[in-house]
Amino acid sequence: MTTALKNLLWILTLFLFLGFGVGSLFLPATLSPRDPTVTLTLAPGMTTRQIGKALRRVGVVRSSDAFMVMALVRGQSGRLRAGTYQISASEGLDRIVARLADGDVLRMAVTIPEGFNSREIAERVAPILGCGVDEFLAVIRDTVLARSMGAGPAGLEGYLFPDTYNLIPGTGASGFVQRLVERTITIFEERYAARAESLGLARHDALTLASLIEAEAAVDEERPRIAAVFWNRLREGMKLQSDPTVAYVLGRRPDRIYYKDLTVESPYNTYLVAGLPPGPICSPGEASIRAALYPVPNSRELYFVATGDGRHRFSVTNEQHNAARRQVDSNRLPTNR
């Protein structure tokens, strides 16, 4: 073999090794499909180079430079979106760039149960949204925002529709709150606005009444019956005397309310103030909204008392109610009235 041929072979081998070495940088960081995912948050304003270095640092790409080249080839350099992502090291560069360009951010499913008030909702979702509980509550209490969205004068309490939602971590409170409020208003307007109008009940008052029903009821079949009691008391000019309204003022659970608490000064205290409170005390589900607008017809019941098993005993007269309370007390079960 001549010297020239040997030199040519060495050059070809060198190019092959260089080509393989450079090409390997574009391969997935691992070829194992079982490789665990990495959660990575990309801040707004990060450059493609900074993103590439962040990806290399957590081990999901082999080379930040190769990542930059791939973003450039795809025409996505400078167009990658901020957010929190879950990325596997087994994903190829092309796939990673595509996901960052599409904003395929991490979403977390969070359930807001019926009957949660704004503080309970804030404590559940604020850590995911990347804001403080007080910051979330400030959005709820923003009367300017409430008016702009067609909600009540007391803020957005009761307008956060309970359901399961996919949250994007770190996106803040405002957008999520508006999403929930819009859902409540849309559902009400499409399904219940006509019925409320026929009853002479404004949307805000309907949601307020529904929130009381939600806070009182534990059994679905009792919701229309509880609604009828409240309607009957309103017609008779009687105070609603709902323990959950006092609990709302005091920030306690309804089963922790005592007789001495019933004198707390607040427009929400339905033991002192006649009619509905100024606004909802929690987020009612659709079953309670429906019950508020479709109470049991022709009911004459004016009272109910909790029996301690999630149900209530209903009465027409005060005498019947007192007898029911004595029966409940004799069984040593908690009462609501």
ABEGO torsion letter per residue (X at the ends): XBAAAAAAAAAAAAAAAAAAAAAAAABBABABAABBBBBBBBBBGBBAAAAAAAAAAAGABABAAAAAAAAAAAGABGABBBEBBBBBAABBAAAAAAAAAAGBBBBBBBBBBBGBBAAAAAAAAAAAAGBBAAAAAAAAABAAAAAAAGBBAAEABGABBBBBBBBBBGAEAAAAAAAAAAAAAAAAAAAAAAAAAAAGBBAAAAAAAAAAAAAABABAAAAAAAAAAAAAAAAAGBBAGBAAAAAAAAGBBAAABBAAAAABBBAABAAABBEBBABBABBBBAAAAAAAABBBBGBABABBBBAGAGBBBBBABAAAAAAAAAAAAAAGBBBAX
